[in-house]
Amino acid sequence: MKLGVWIVAAACALVLAVVGCGGETDSGASPSPAPAEAEATPPATPAVAQDFHPVAGTFEPDETTLEECGNDGGNACYEQAFGNLAYYEGAQAALALFDQKIAEPGPIEADCHRIVHTIGSASLSRNKGNVAKAFSEGSSSCWSGYYHGILERSFAGIDVTSVTEMGRIASGLCEDPEVRAITWVLYQCVHGLGHGLMINSGYNLPFSLDVCEQLGSDWDRTSCKGGIFMENISSSYGFTSKWLKDDDPVYPCNWVAEDDKLYCYLMVTSRILREVDWDWKKTAEICAGVEPNWVATCFQSYGRDASGSTRQNPEEILELCKTAGEFGGEPDCVNAAAKDMTANYSSGKQASVLCDEAPVPLRGGCFYSIGAIMGSFTTTTEERTADCREITKNEDYFQQCLRAADPYVTG
């Protein structure tokens, strides 16, 4: 997997933490400058484009097997083979084997997000379009691509140009009680919905954001926007969105409405890094110069990308965060990396190593960040207490973790 794809795939962790915990970005309440004038706006595409590539939800089973792919079978072969396994034997069988294969570097690990997207799409097909049933069989492997694939598949064949009508369809996809029972699963559903809206609309950013606004709660609406902006920055299928500018790596974050900026800035460094040839110091400098209310959020994006680009290596993450510290962004960087690691592993154990090695003044906030994600995995105080107790023997850090985890709103 290319580095840019890998680090963008990690973005959902940070967005979930902000949505679920009521927003810890220190973004401020003052209004940002007004969007650019209309002539600076790229022309909008029709609500449902007919000529962009590829179309979501096109998985069809065949006889391809993993044995046929070998070490040089190419990404498409592995995606098809795992999709076949999910279609014929079920998602749990496919995901169990998938988790074994991505434990070691290789072609499957490198393309893991696309592969698990396909497993999700194939699972939904096997379950005849039942989103709740498919979700109940899934897992969060490789940044929850399974759930994203399901939602993309759910929009296949829908040719709707009305925001209101598309909103009506979208609103029903994540309403099943089985989906809404656990915050983590619910978030993946609504976040994946954002991906699906972008893909189905031909990467029409304004249209997709307008559809998200039709969802029933603030939580759902904002979670949906996270998927939209992730898909805009780096398409699941390699399509380049017109809502990007070569001469402005921060765009469209500095153009969209104030209510939409948070989820854009939480992912903006995945775009910046590509445009500055992976110069982390230059990226930190750009973060320090964005709209004043969104500097902290940009450094959180930086931290999430530091986690993804280093394959969650604590020492390397802390070095990159030290670079961010030259511009005042070290605490946000460390906290966001801890959230990303916790989400990636569906556990706080690996992230606790990062926190223990972080500078002492940053450790409490780091463990708080772990708790902000772990709280979405469970539903009771007892479970959350046990999870936080397991990752630290320090009473102060335990309390920080639990303070973030236990008030978590579920369902």
C-alpha positions in Angstrom: 0.0 0.0 0.0 1.3 3.5 -0.8 2.1 5.5 2.2 -0.5 8.1 1.4 -3.3 5.5 1.2 -2.2 3.9 4.5 -2.2 7.1 6.5 -5.5 8.4 5.1 -7.1 5.0 6.0 -6.3 5.8 9.6 -8.2 9.0 9.7 -11.5 7.6 11.0 -10.0 7.0 14.5 -9.4 10.6 15.2 -12.8 11.7 13.8 -14.6 9.2 16.0 -12.8 10.5 19.1 -13.8 14.0 18.4 -17.4 13.2 17.6 -17.9 10.7 20.4 -16.3 12.8 23.1 -18.1 16.1 22.3 -15.1 17.7 20.6 -11.7 18.0 22.2 -10.0 20.0 19.4 -9.7 23.4 21.1 -10.9 24.8 17.9 -12.6 27.8 19.4 -16.0 29.3 18.7 -15.1 32.4 16.7 -16.1 32.4 13.1 -13.5 31.8 10.5 -13.1 33.9 7.4 -15.9 33.6 4.9 -15.5 31.1 2.1 -13.8 32.2 -1.1 -15.8 34.0 -3.8 -17.9 31.9 -6.1 -15.5 32.1 -9.0 -12.9 30.3 -7.0 -15.2 27.3 -6.6 -14.7 24.3 -8.8 -17.7 23.6 -11.0 -20.1 21.1 -9.3 -20.7 17.8 -11.1 -24.2 16.4 -11.5 -25.5 14.8 -8.4 -25.0 11.3 -9.9 -22.2 11.2 -12.4 -22.3 8.6 -15.1 -18.7 8.7 -16.3 -16.5 8.6 -13.3 -14.5 5.5 -12.4 -15.1 3.2 -10.6 -18.7 2.5 -9.6 -19.1 1.4 -6.0 -20.6 -2.0 -5.2 -19.6 -3.9 -8.3 -18.3 -7.1 -6.5 -19.3 -10.3 -8.3 -18.1 -13.7 -7.0 -16.0 -16.0 -9.2 -13.6 -18.9 -8.7 -10.4 -16.9 -7.8 -8.6 -18.3 -4.7 -5.7 -17.0 -2.6 -3.5 -19.8 -3.8 -3.8 -18.6 -7.3 -2.6 -15.1 -6.3 0.8 -16.1 -4.9 3.2 -13.3 -4.0 2.9 -11.5 -7.3 -0.8 -11.9 -8.1 -1.5 -8.2 -7.8 -3.9 -6.3 -5.6 -7.0 -7.1 -7.7 -6.4 -10.8 -7.3 -6.2 -10.6 -3.5 -9.3 -8.4 -3.3 -11.3 -10.8 -5.4 -10.1 -13.9 -3.6 -11.0 -12.5 -0.2 -14.3 -11.3 -1.5 -15.0 -14.8 -2.8 -14.2 -16.2 0.6 -16.6 -13.8 2.3 -19.3 -14.5 -0.2 -19.1 -18.3 -0.1 -18.0 -19.0 3.5 -19.1 -15.8 5.3 -17.4 -12.7 6.6 -16.1 -14.2 9.8 -14.1 -16.9 8.0 -12.7 -14.3 5.6 -11.7 -11.9 8.3 -10.1 -14.6 10.5 -7.8 -15.5 7.6 -7.3 -11.8 6.7 -6.1 -11.0 10.2 -3.6 -13.8 10.0 -2.2 -12.7 6.7 -1.8 -9.0 7.6 0.3 -9.8 10.7 3.4 -9.9 8.5 4.5 -7.5 5.8 3.6 -8.5 2.3 1.1 -7.8 -0.5 -2.0 -8.5 1.7 -0.8 -6.2 4.5 0.1 -3.5 2.0 -3.4 -3.5 0.4 -5.3 -4.3 3.5 -7.8 -1.5 3.4 -9.0 -2.1 -0.1 -9.1 -5.9 0.6 -11.3 -5.5 3.7 -13.5 -3.1 1.8 -14.1 -5.9 -0.7 -14.9 -8.3 2.1 -17.5 -5.9 3.4 -19.0 -5.5 0.0 -19.1 -9.3 -0.6 -20.6 -9.9 2.8 -23.5 -7.5 2.1 -24.1 -9.3 -1.2 -24.1 -12.6 0.6 -26.7 -11.2 3.1 -28.9 -9.9 0.3 -28.4 -6.3 1.3 -29.1 -6.6 5.0 -26.8 -3.9 6.4 -27.4 -4.9 10.1 -26.7 -8.6 9.4 -23.5 -7.8 7.5 -22.3 -5.4 10.2 -22.9 -7.9 12.9 -20.5 -10.3 11.3 -17.7 -7.7 10.8 -14.6 -6.4 12.6 -12.5 -3.3 12.7 -9.5 -4.8 11.0 -7.3 -2.4 9.0 -9.1 0.8 10.1 -12.6 -0.6 9.7 -12.5 -0.9 5.9 -15.1 -3.8 6.2 -17.8 -1.4 7.4 -16.9 1.2 4.7 -17.2 -1.4 2.0 -20.7 -2.4 3.2 -22.0 1.2 3.0 -20.4 1.8 -0.4 -22.2 -1.4 -1.7 -25.5 -0.1 -0.2 -25.6 2.8 -2.7 -24.9 0.6 -5.8 -27.6 1.3 -8.4 -29.2 4.3 -6.7 -29.7 7.0 -9.3 -31.0 9.9 -7.2 -30.3 13.6 -7.9 -32.4 15.1 -5.1 -30.7 15.9 -1.8 -34.0 15.3 0.0 -34.6 11.9 -1.6 -31.0 10.8 -1.2 -31.1 11.9 2.4 -34.2 9.8 3.0 -32.5 6.7 1.7 -29.3 7.4 3.6 -31.1 8.0 6.8 -32.4 4.5 7.0 -29.1 2.7 6.4 -27.7 2.9 10.0 -31.0 2.8 12.0 -31.1 -0.9 12.8 -30.8 -1.5 16.6 -28.0 -4.0 16.0 -26.0 -1.3 14.4 -26.8 1.4 16.9 -26.1 -0.7 20.0 -22.4 0.0 20.1 -21.0 3.4 19.4 -17.9 2.1 17.6 -20.0 0.1 15.1 -22.5 2.9 14.7 -19.7 5.3 13.9 -18.3 3.0 11.2 -21.7 2.8 9.6 -22.3 6.5 9.5 -18.7 7.3 8.5 -18.9 4.7 5.8 -22.1 6.3 4.6 -20.0 9.4 3.9 -17.7 7.4 1.7 -20.6 5.9 -0.1 -22.2 9.3 -0.8 -19.1 10.7 -2.3 -18.6 7.6 -4.5 -22.2 7.4 -5.6 -22.4 11.1 -6.4 -19.4 11.2 -8.6 -17.3 12.9 -5.9 -19.7 15.9 -5.6 -18.5 17.3 -2.3 -21.3 19.9 -1.8 -24.0 17.5 -2.7 -22.6 14.8 -0.3 -22.4 17.3 2.6 -26.0 18.4 1.9 -27.2 14.8 2.1 -25.3 14.3 5.4 -27.3 17.3 6.8 -30.5 15.4 6.2 -29.5 12.8 8.9 -31.5 12.7 12.1 -28.9 13.8 14.7 -25.9 16.1 15.1 -23.8 13.0 15.9 -24.8 11.2 12.7 -24.4 14.3 10.6 -20.9 15.1 11.7 -19.8 11.5 11.6 -21.0 11.2 8.1 -18.9 14.3 7.1 -15.8 12.5 8.3 -16.2 9.8 5.7 -16.9 12.5 3.0 -13.7 14.4 3.7 -11.6 11.2 3.9 -12.9 10.1 0.5 -12.3 13.5 -0.9 -8.7 13.6 0.1 -7.9 10.1 -1.0 -10.4 8.0 -3.0 -10.9 4.4 -2.0 -10.5 3.6 -5.7 -7.8 6.1 -6.8 -10.2 8.7 -8.3 -8.9 12.3 -7.9 -11.5 14.7 -6.6 -11.9 18.1 -8.2 -12.4 19.5 -4.7 -8.6 19.6 -4.3 -6.1 22.3 -5.4 -2.5 21.6 -6.4 -1.5 25.1 -5.3 -3.3 25.0 -1.9 -2.9 21.7 0.1 -5.3 23.0 2.8 -8.2 23.4 0.4 -11.2 22.8 0.8 -10.8 23.1 4.5 -10.2 26.8 4.2 -13.2 27.2 1.9 -16.1 25.1 3.3 -18.7 26.4 5.8 -17.6 26.7 9.4 -19.8 23.7 10.5 -17.9 21.5 8.1 -14.3 22.6 8.9 -13.6 20.2 11.8 -13.7 17.0 9.9 -11.8 18.4 7.0 -9.0 19.7 9.2 -8.8 16.4 11.0 -7.5 14.8 7.8 -5.8 17.7 6.1 -2.2 16.6 6.7 -2.8 13.5 4.6 -3.2 15.9 1.7 -0.4 18.3 2.8 2.2 15.5 3.2 1.7 14.3 -0.4 2.0 17.9 -1.7 5.3 18.6 0.2 7.0 15.3 -0.6 6.5 14.0 3.0 8.4 16.9 4.6 7.1 16.7 8.1 8.7 19.9 9.3 7.1 21.8 6.3 3.8 20.1 7.2 4.0 21.3 10.8 4.8 24.8 9.6 1.7 24.8 7.3 -0.4 23.6 10.3 0.9 26.4 12.4 -0.3 28.9 9.7 -3.8 27.7 9.0 -6.9 29.5 10.2 -6.3 30.3 13.8 -9.2 28.4 15.2 -8.1 25.2 13.5 -4.3 25.0 14.2 -4.8 22.5 17.0 -7.0 20.4 14.8 -4.4 20.4 12.0 -1.8 19.1 14.5 -4.2 16.3 15.5 -4.3 15.3 11.9 -0.5 15.4 11.9 -0.4 13.1 14.9 -2.8 10.6 13.3 -0.7 10.6 10.2 2.4 10.1 12.3 0.9 7.0 13.7 -0.2 5.6 10.4 3.0 6.4 8.5 5.3 4.7 11.1 3.0 1.6 11.4 2.3 2.7 15.0 5.9 2.7 16.1 6.0 4.7 19.4 9.6 5.9 19.1 9.2 7.1 15.6 5.8 8.8 16.4 7.4 10.7 19.3 10.2 11.9 17.0 7.7 13.3 14.5 5.6 14.8 17.3 8.8 16.5 18.6 9.1 18.2 15.1 5.5 19.4 15.5 6.6 20.7 18.9 8.8 23.2 17.2 5.6 24.9 16.2 3.6 24.2 19.3 1.8 21.1 18.2 3.4 18.3 20.2 0.6 17.6 22.7 -2.1 17.4 20.0 0.2 15.2 17.9 0.8 12.7 20.8 -2.9 12.6 21.8 -4.1 12.0 18.2 -1.5 9.3 17.7 -2.7 7.5 20.8 -6.3 7.6 19.5 -5.3 6.3 16.2 -3.3 3.4 17.7 -6.2 2.5 20.0 -8.7 2.4 17.1 -6.4 0.5 14.8 -5.9 -2.3 17.3 -9.3 -2.1 19.0 -7.3 -2.0 22.2 -5.4 0.5 24.3 -2.4 -1.8 25.0 -0.2 -0.7 22.1 -1.0 3.0 22.6 -0.2 2.7 26.3 3.5 2.1 25.3 3.4 5.4 23.4 2.0 7.2 26.5 4.6 5.7 28.8 7.4 6.8 26.6 6.0 10.3 26.0 7.4 13.3 27.9 6.0 13.3 31.4 3.8 16.4 31.0 2.0 14.8 28.0 1.3 11.4 29.6 -2.0 12.2 31.3 -3.5 13.6 28.1 -2.2 10.6 26.2 -4.0 8.2 28.5 -7.1 10.3 28.4 -7.0 10.0 24.6 -6.8 6.2 24.8 -9.9 6.3 27.0 -11.7 8.5 24.5 -11.5 5.7 22.0 -11.8 2.6 24.3 -15.0 3.9 25.7 -16.7 3.3 22.4 -15.9 -0.4 22.4 -18.0 -1.3 25.4 -21.2 -0.2 27.2 -20.7 -0.6 31.0 -18.7 1.2 33.6 -17.3 -2.2 34.8 -15.9 -3.0 31.3 -14.4 0.5 30.8 -12.8 0.4 34.3 -11.2 -2.9 33.5 -10.0 -1.7 30.2 -8.3 1.3 31.7 -6.9 -0.6 34.6 -5.3 -3.1 32.3 -3.2 -0.5 30.4 -1.7 1.4 33.3 -0.6 0.9 37.0 -0.4 4.7 37.6 -3.5 5.8 39.4 -3.4 9.3 37.9 -3.2 8.0 34.4 -5.9 5.4 35.2 -8.3 8.1 36.3 -7.5 10.1 33.1 -8.3 7.1 31.0 -11.6 6.3 32.8 -12.7 10.0 32.9 -12.6 9.9 29.1 -14.0 6.4 28.6 -16.9 6.2 31.0 -19.0 9.3 30.0 -19.0 8.0 26.4 -22.4 8.3 24.8 -23.5 5.0 23.3 -26.2 4.4 20.8 
